[in-house]
């Protein structure tokens, strides 16, 4: 699985993908990408749904 990421020069961020990519049972969690921005104290997290 691959994802496109828009990153600017000098960005300080990393990502985590959460959820269950298989949809073979009824208790699946949807995929979601978390982008953690560490460029400012206190860090921020952006949640991005994955199609």
C-alpha positions in Angstrom: 0.0 0.0 0.0 1.3 3.5 -0.8 0.2 7.0 0.0 0.9 10.4 -1.5 2.2 13.0 0.9 2.4 16.7 0.3 5.5 17.9 2.1 7.2 21.2 2.0 11.0 21.8 2.1 12.2 21.8 5.7 9.1 20.1 7.0 9.6 18.1 10.2 6.8 15.5 10.3 6.2 11.8 10.4 3.2 9.6 9.8 1.3 6.7 11.3 -1.4 4.6 9.6 -4.0 3.0 11.9 -6.9 0.7 11.3 -7.5 -2.7 9.6 -6.7 -2.8 5.9 -8.6 -6.1 5.5 -12.4 -6.0 5.4 -13.1 -9.7 5.9 -15.0 -9.5 9.2 -17.7 -7.2 10.6 -15.5 -5.5 13.2 -13.1 -3.7 11.0 -11.7 -0.2 11.8 -11.3 2.1 8.8 -7.8 3.1 7.7 -6.7 6.5 8.9 -3.4 8.4 8.5 -2.0 10.6 11.3 0.5 13.1 10.3 2.6 14.4 13.3 4.1 17.9 12.8 7.1 18.4 15.1 8.1 21.8 13.7 6.7 23.7 16.7 6.7 22.9 20.4 3.6 21.1 21.5 3.5 19.1 18.2 0.3 18.9 16.2 -1.5 15.9 14.6 -3.6 16.0 11.5 -6.0 13.1 10.8 -6.4 12.1 7.2 -8.8 9.4 6.0 -7.4 6.9 3.6 -9.5 5.8 0.6 
